[in-house]
Amino acid sequence: MNDLTMTNVWLAILAIVSLIEFLIIAVAGFMAFKAYKQVMEVLETVERVHIAPIRARVDGILDEVEIITGKVRHAQDSVSSALNTAAHAGSILAGSVKSKTWPIVGVLRGVKSVAESLLRKNGKREQPYITAGT
């Protein structure tokens, strides 16, 4: 049972190694935390110095594009409305002209029919001019 001194030595070595491992892990965690803080500071600086002004410009440009798009839509709606109004007015005018000119067209067709019937002889139409080869 005198062998317990050797066992105590090995237990002491294991305890020291475990303590060293714990210290290494604690130091690694602390270093990782410091690295994390530095990276976050760099990212915040980059965002503040470079990204924020660019984003402000892009937001301004997008606002202007939205305003211009709204104006173009309004202009397109106005032009479309004007063209629809003009087409409707043209249809009304054409209908009015047709309704007033149909009697004249009817009279002209009647005169044409009378002229054609007077020019016919024996059911054939008489040629008012001489054609070659007849």
Secondary structure, DSSP 4 states (H G I P E B T S, - for coil): -TTHHHHHHHHHHHHHHHHHHHHHHHHHHHHHHHHHHHHHHHHHHHIIIIIHHHHHHHHHHHHHHHHHHHHHHHHHHHHHHHHHHHHHHHHHHHHHHHHHHHHHHHHHHHHHHHHHHHHEETTEEPPSSPPTT-
